[in-house]
Amino acid sequence: MRPVLAVTRPRNVASATLEAVRAEVHELVPVVAGGNDMPLLEAAYALGFRPIPTRSELGAGFLANGIAWESGRPTLCLVITSVGVYGLMQALHAAFVNRRPVVVISGEVAGVGCGSVQAGEGWDGPSVTQVTRALTAWSFDATTPELAVRALRRGTALAAESRRPVHINVPLAVQRSAAP
């Protein structure tokens, strides 16, 4: 009998970041699937999270708020950037004033810098992390694979400790990178 060889894909940053907080967050993950957050969504399914597709970022944000309220645990919420993040602002405000540990992860355009949303230079609106800072305990652009993994760990711990939402913006190129 010939041995069976398992084919595995190399672990990427999306998998490493979610794996790093798996034990600290709720298994239900409200999501709005889009091109810029697909590696995160695929990793969530692969790691045994239970993604809940919603019709809008606002719905995903309020659902994450409700899960965090009922469970008392930090709850991930995966959305696309720019209009996606702006669309969940009302839910982010509710999580902030009601002290809910919601961890928003937005999938950013492929790169960082000139022309990207987080550059805040007017292309497709101002920086999403600047906009969410007023309604979060912390809002951060994770621009490298190392920063992405560390940021989600720190953000999850901060959300749990402060009972406030956090926002981490991760470019698509970083999500797809090899895990550090």
N, C-alpha and C positions, 0 to 999 in steps of 0.2 A: 504494500500500500504506500502510495506517495504522500509525503507530508503536504498539508494544506498551507499555503502561504497567504497570510493576511496582507491585503493592500491597504496601506494607510496613507492619508495625505499629511504632509508636514503641518505641524500646528502653526496657525497664524495668530496675529495679535488679537483678532476678534475672539478667538477661542480662549487664548491665554487670559484676556481681561475678564471674561465672564467666569472662567474657571477659578480665577483668583478670589471671587466673591461669592461663589456658589453657595457656600454654607451660611453666609450672612444675610442673604436676601430671600424674599419670597419666591416660590417656584412659578407663580403666575406672572407673566410679563405682557402687559398691554403693548401692542406694536402697531405702527403704520408702516407697512412694507413699501420700500422705494429703492431705487438703484443705489443710493448712498448709504443705506444701512443693511443691505442684504447680507454681507459677511457676518454681521452681528446676529441677524435673525437666523441664519443657517447654523451658527455656533450655538445659539440658544436651543434650537431643536436638538442638535447633536449632543449637548450636555445634559439633556433631560429637563430643561425648563419647559414650561407650558405656555408658549406664546398665545396671546389672544388678539387676533386681528380686529382692528376697529375701523370705523369709516372715516375718522378724522383724528388729527392730533389732539384736538380738544377732548374728544371722547376717550382717547388713550390716557390723557393726563388725568381726567376725572376718575377713570377706572383705577389707575395706579393710586390715586389719592384715597379712594375707597378701600382698596386692598390694604394699603398701609395703615389706614385707620382701624380696620377690623382686626388685622393681624398684629399691629404694633411693630412690624418688621420693615426694614427698607425694601422698597419695591422698585424694580427697574421699569423704565418706560423707554422704548426704542422708537425714535422718530427720525424723519429726514430734517435737514437743516433749512434755514431761511424761512420760507412761509410755513414750513412744518413747525418750527420752534415758535414762530410768532402765533401760530394757530393754537398753541397750547398755553398761552400766557395767562388766560383766565383761570385755568386749572392750576397752573403754577402759583398764581396768587392765592388761590384757595388752600393749596398745600402749605404755603408759607404762613398765612395767618392762622391756620388751624393746626400748625406744627405737625405736619405729616412727612415722614422720611421717604420722599420720592426721589429716585435717582434717574434723571433724564439723561439718556445718551443719544446725541444726535449724530447722524452720519453726514459728514461734510463732503464737499466736492473733492475730487481726487487729490489735489495738491493744497499746499498752504502758501500764502503770500499774495503777491500782486494778482488781483483778479478773483481771489477766493472770497467767499462771504465773510469769513472771520477777519479779513484784512480791514473791513469797515470803510472801504474807500468809495462806497456808493454803488458798486456793482451788486444788483439784487438786494440792496438795503444795507443797513449798518451791521456791524459785527453782532452775531447772535449772542456771544458770550458777554458783550457789553450790555446788551438789552436785558439779559436774564439776571445780571448781577444784583439788581435791586430786589429780586424776588427769590433769591437763593442764599444759602449759607456760603456757597462757593460756586463759581462758574469758570471753566477752564478749557483752553484749547490744547488738546493732547497732540502735539505735532510730531512726535517720534514714537516708535514702538515702546521704548522704555517708559516714556512719559504716560502713554496710554494705560499700561498695566498699573503703574504706580498711582495714576490719577483715579482710576476706578476703585482701587483699594482705599485710598484716602477719602474719596468722595462718599463711599458707602459708610465708612467709619464716622465721618463727619455728619452725615445725614442721621445715622443712628444716635449719635451723641447729642446733636443740637436739636433733633426733631424738626429739621427744616429740609426742604428740597435742595438738591445740588444739580448742576448741569455740566456735563462733559461732552465736548464737541470733538469728534474723532474723524479726520479725513479718511476717505476711502482707501487711498494708497497706504495709509498707516494700518488700517484694519486688515488689509490683505498681506502686509509684510510678514516675514518670518518672525515668530515669537522670540523675544530676547532670552 
